[in-house]
Amino acid sequence: MLEKVQGMVIQGASTQNVLPSSTSSPWEPALIGATIGFVGAITAQIVSHFFTQRRETQKFNKEIYQNLFAPVLLDVYSYLDIVTHFRKHHDLKYGVNESDFRDKIINHIGTNLKYASPNLILSYEAVLRNDYEEDFSGYLSSISDLDLMLQFLDDLYELNQRTKLFDEAKTRKVNQYRVLYLIWVFLARYESLGVEKSAFQVAYKFYFSNERLTAKFYDEVNNFTGDKREKLNYILKSLIREEYTNEVNDVFFQNNLRMSMNNSIKRFK
């Protein structure tokens, strides 16, 4: 009997040793809950800040478009169309003056510089410099006008890339005029033709394939590393529709560009 009781005591003691002892603090549940709540609050603040910042950025980008670009975008298009019109002295209405469009564009940019990119401000400053610095070349001052309008379209393109304000058709039109202005600037500097004389070449833009007037082609021309003659060749071979190849050679490559320009002036008028 005594042995049986001793065995039960020993068995009970062994059972007690097997049971796990609770060493957790009574504060642990509260601490875990507080940590989860803190992390949740921080995450909510970060997400809220992200969406608030995105809304503010979208609002400011829209403000940039409405104040800087929208009021004169069509004038930038019209300026190129008027100056490079193939029969401008015959087909344009009496009283249409490209200088009115130029002045409107430049004045508008000047009064909205707070919305302008650093590059656009530099281009505008170059135009202003012509008011007090002599242009001994006789053509560089007018090229700065084209540089400004090209930079204007470049900035609009970049803004649209971020905001997707334009649909596909409007984006395509921006790129078409970017390419045309880029070619015009290139020709204006080619053999020092200047803006007015190079306009006679750009007037043949109806030979161009509109499908090639794209952002991709703009980058190809802008990053071209060959000499000026090679670059002109590349532009024309890429843009000119095949059925007009001979006519274009007469316009751009008859002995030299300056001679062909004189022939273009006769056709232009």
C-alpha positions as CSV (number, residue, x, y, z in Angstrom):
1,M,0.0,0.0,0.0
2,L,2.8,2.3,1.0
3,E,4.6,1.5,-2.3
4,K,1.4,2.4,-4.2
5,V,1.1,5.8,-2.6
6,Q,4.7,6.6,-3.2
7,G,4.3,5.7,-6.8
8,M,1.4,8.1,-7.2
9,V,3.3,10.9,-5.6
10,I,6.3,10.3,-7.9
11,Q,4.0,10.2,-10.9
12,G,2.3,13.5,-9.9
13,A,5.6,15.2,-9.5
14,S,6.7,14.0,-12.9
15,T,3.5,15.3,-14.5
16,Q,4.1,18.7,-12.9
17,N,7.6,18.9,-14.3
18,V,6.3,18.1,-17.8
19,L,3.7,20.9,-17.9
20,P,5.1,24.1,-19.5
21,S,5.5,27.1,-17.2
22,S,4.1,30.4,-18.4
23,T,6.9,33.0,-18.7
24,S,5.0,35.5,-21.0
25,S,4.5,39.1,-19.8
26,P,0.9,40.3,-19.3
27,W,2.0,43.4,-21.3
28,E,2.8,41.5,-24.5
29,P,-0.7,41.5,-26.1
30,A,-1.0,45.2,-25.5
31,L,2.4,45.9,-26.9
32,I,1.7,43.8,-30.0
33,G,-1.6,45.6,-30.5
34,A,0.0,49.0,-30.1
35,T,2.8,48.1,-32.6
36,I,0.2,47.0,-35.2
37,G,-1.8,50.1,-34.7
38,F,1.3,52.3,-35.0
39,V,2.4,50.6,-38.2
40,G,-1.1,50.8,-39.7
41,A,-1.3,54.6,-38.9
42,I,2.1,55.3,-40.5
43,T,1.2,53.2,-43.6
44,A,-2.1,55.1,-43.9
45,Q,-0.2,58.4,-43.6
46,I,2.2,57.4,-46.3
47,V,-0.5,56.2,-48.7
48,S,-2.6,59.4,-48.0
49,H,0.5,61.6,-48.7
50,F,1.3,59.7,-51.9
51,F,-2.2,60.2,-53.3
52,T,-2.4,63.8,-52.1
53,Q,1.0,64.6,-53.7
54,R,-0.1,62.9,-56.9
55,R,-3.4,64.9,-57.0
56,E,-1.4,68.1,-56.4
57,T,1.1,67.2,-59.2
58,Q,-1.7,66.5,-61.6
59,K,-3.4,69.7,-60.7
60,F,-0.2,71.7,-61.2
61,N,0.5,70.0,-64.5
62,K,-2.9,70.9,-65.7
63,E,-2.4,74.4,-64.6
64,I,0.9,74.6,-66.6
65,Y,-0.9,73.4,-69.7
66,Q,-3.9,75.8,-69.3
67,N,-1.7,78.8,-68.6
68,L,1.4,78.3,-70.6
69,F,0.6,76.0,-73.5
70,A,-3.1,76.1,-74.4
71,P,-3.4,79.9,-75.2
72,V,-0.8,79.9,-77.9
73,L,-0.4,76.3,-79.1
74,L,-2.4,76.9,-82.2
75,D,-0.4,80.1,-82.9
76,V,2.8,78.1,-82.8
77,Y,1.3,75.7,-85.4
78,S,0.0,78.7,-87.5
79,Y,3.3,80.5,-87.4
80,L,5.1,77.6,-89.2
81,D,2.1,77.1,-91.6
82,I,2.1,80.8,-92.6
83,V,5.8,81.4,-92.9
84,T,6.4,78.2,-94.9
85,H,3.2,78.3,-96.9
86,F,4.0,77.2,-100.5
87,R,2.0,80.0,-102.1
88,K,1.8,82.5,-99.2
89,H,1.6,85.5,-101.5
90,H,-1.3,84.1,-103.4
91,D,-3.3,81.9,-101.1
92,L,-3.2,83.7,-97.7
93,K,-5.8,86.3,-96.9
94,Y,-4.8,90.0,-97.1
95,G,-3.5,91.3,-93.8
96,V,-2.3,88.0,-92.4
97,N,1.1,88.8,-90.9
98,E,3.4,86.1,-89.4
99,S,5.0,88.7,-87.1
100,D,1.7,89.1,-85.3
101,F,1.8,85.4,-84.4
102,R,5.4,85.6,-83.4
103,D,4.9,88.6,-81.1
104,K,1.9,87.0,-79.5
105,I,3.8,83.8,-78.8
106,I,6.9,85.5,-77.4
107,N,4.9,87.9,-75.2
108,H,2.7,85.2,-73.8
109,I,5.7,83.0,-72.9
110,G,7.3,86.0,-71.2
111,T,4.3,86.7,-69.0
112,N,4.1,83.0,-67.9
113,L,7.7,82.2,-67.1
114,K,6.7,80.9,-63.7
115,Y,5.3,77.8,-65.5
116,A,8.2,77.5,-67.9
117,S,11.0,74.9,-67.8
118,P,14.6,76.1,-67.3
119,N,15.3,75.3,-71.0
120,L,12.3,77.3,-72.2
121,I,13.5,80.3,-70.0
122,L,16.9,80.1,-71.6
123,S,15.4,80.1,-75.1
124,Y,13.3,83.1,-74.1
125,E,16.3,84.9,-72.8
126,A,18.1,84.3,-76.1
127,V,15.2,86.0,-77.9
128,L,15.3,89.0,-75.5
129,R,19.1,89.3,-76.0
130,N,18.5,90.2,-79.6
131,D,16.8,93.5,-78.4
132,Y,20.1,94.8,-77.1
133,E,22.9,92.8,-78.8
134,E,23.9,93.3,-82.5
135,D,23.4,90.3,-84.7
136,F,26.4,90.6,-87.1
137,S,25.5,87.3,-88.8
138,G,22.2,88.7,-90.1
139,Y,20.3,85.5,-89.4
140,L,21.0,84.1,-85.9
141,S,18.5,86.4,-84.2
142,S,15.6,85.1,-86.1
143,I,16.7,81.5,-85.5
144,S,16.4,82.1,-81.8
145,D,12.7,82.6,-82.4
146,L,12.5,79.1,-83.9
147,D,14.5,77.7,-81.1
148,L,12.0,79.1,-78.7
149,M,9.0,77.6,-80.5
150,L,10.7,74.2,-80.8
151,Q,11.5,74.2,-77.1
152,F,7.9,75.2,-76.4
153,L,6.7,72.1,-78.3
154,D,9.4,69.9,-76.7
155,D,8.2,70.9,-73.3
156,L,4.6,70.3,-74.2
157,Y,5.5,66.8,-75.5
158,E,7.3,66.0,-72.2
159,L,4.3,67.3,-70.2
160,N,2.0,65.2,-72.2
161,Q,4.2,62.1,-71.6
162,R,3.7,62.6,-67.9
163,T,0.0,63.5,-67.8
164,K,-1.5,62.0,-71.0
165,L,-3.6,65.1,-71.5
166,F,-3.8,64.5,-75.3
167,D,-5.4,61.7,-77.2
168,E,-3.4,59.9,-79.9
169,A,-4.4,62.3,-82.7
170,K,-3.4,65.5,-80.7
171,T,-0.1,63.9,-79.6
172,R,0.6,63.0,-83.3
173,K,0.1,66.6,-84.3
174,V,2.5,67.9,-81.6
175,N,5.1,65.5,-82.9
176,Q,4.6,66.5,-86.5
177,Y,5.2,70.1,-85.8
178,R,8.2,69.2,-83.5
179,V,9.8,67.5,-86.5
180,L,9.0,70.3,-88.9
181,Y,10.4,72.9,-86.6
182,L,13.5,70.8,-86.0
183,I,14.1,70.5,-89.7
184,W,13.5,74.2,-90.2
185,V,16.0,75.1,-87.5
186,F,18.5,72.7,-89.1
187,L,18.0,74.2,-92.5
188,A,18.2,77.8,-91.1
189,R,21.7,77.0,-89.8
190,Y,22.7,75.0,-92.9
191,E,24.9,77.2,-95.0
192,S,23.7,80.1,-92.9
193,L,20.5,80.4,-94.8
194,G,18.5,82.0,-92.0
195,V,14.8,81.6,-91.2
196,E,13.3,83.4,-94.2
197,K,15.3,81.6,-96.8
198,S,15.1,78.2,-95.3
199,A,11.3,78.6,-95.2
200,F,11.4,78.2,-98.9
201,Q,12.7,74.7,-98.5
202,V,10.3,73.8,-95.7
203,A,7.5,75.0,-98.0
204,Y,7.9,71.7,-99.8
205,K,6.8,69.8,-96.7
206,F,3.8,68.4,-98.7
207,Y,6.4,66.0,-100.1
208,F,6.9,64.6,-96.6
209,S,5.3,61.4,-95.4
210,N,3.2,62.3,-92.4
211,E,3.6,58.8,-91.0
212,R,7.3,59.6,-90.4
213,L,6.8,62.8,-88.5
214,T,7.0,61.0,-85.2
215,A,8.7,61.3,-81.8
216,K,11.0,58.4,-82.8
217,F,12.1,60.2,-86.0
218,Y,12.6,63.4,-84.0
219,D,15.0,61.6,-81.7
220,E,16.8,60.1,-84.7
221,V,17.4,63.4,-86.4
222,N,18.2,65.2,-83.1
223,N,20.8,62.6,-82.2
224,F,22.3,62.2,-85.7
225,T,26.1,62.2,-85.6
226,G,27.1,62.7,-89.2
227,D,28.0,66.0,-90.9
228,K,25.4,68.4,-92.2
229,R,25.3,67.1,-95.7
230,E,24.8,63.5,-94.4
231,K,22.1,64.7,-92.0
232,L,20.2,66.5,-94.7
233,N,20.4,63.3,-96.9
234,Y,19.1,61.2,-94.0
235,I,16.2,63.6,-93.3
236,L,15.1,63.7,-96.9
237,K,15.5,60.0,-97.7
238,S,13.5,59.2,-94.5
239,L,10.7,61.7,-95.1
240,I,10.2,62.2,-98.8
241,R,7.6,60.0,-100.5
242,E,9.2,58.0,-103.3
243,E,7.3,59.5,-106.1
244,Y,8.7,63.0,-105.3
245,T,12.4,62.0,-105.1
246,N,13.5,63.8,-108.2
247,E,11.6,67.0,-107.4
248,V,13.3,67.1,-103.9
249,N,16.7,66.6,-105.4
250,D,16.1,69.7,-107.6
251,V,15.0,71.7,-104.5
252,F,17.7,70.6,-102.1
253,F,20.7,69.4,-104.0
254,Q,21.1,71.4,-107.2
255,N,24.8,72.3,-106.9
256,N,24.3,73.5,-103.4
257,L,21.5,74.5,-101.1
258,R,21.9,78.2,-101.6
259,M,21.4,77.9,-105.4
260,S,18.4,75.6,-105.1
261,M,17.0,78.1,-102.6
262,N,17.1,80.8,-105.2
263,N,15.0,78.5,-107.5
264,S,12.7,77.8,-104.6
265,I,12.0,81.5,-104.1
266,K,10.8,81.7,-107.7
267,R,8.4,78.8,-107.1
268,F,7.5,80.1,-103.7
269,K,6.2,83.3,-105.1
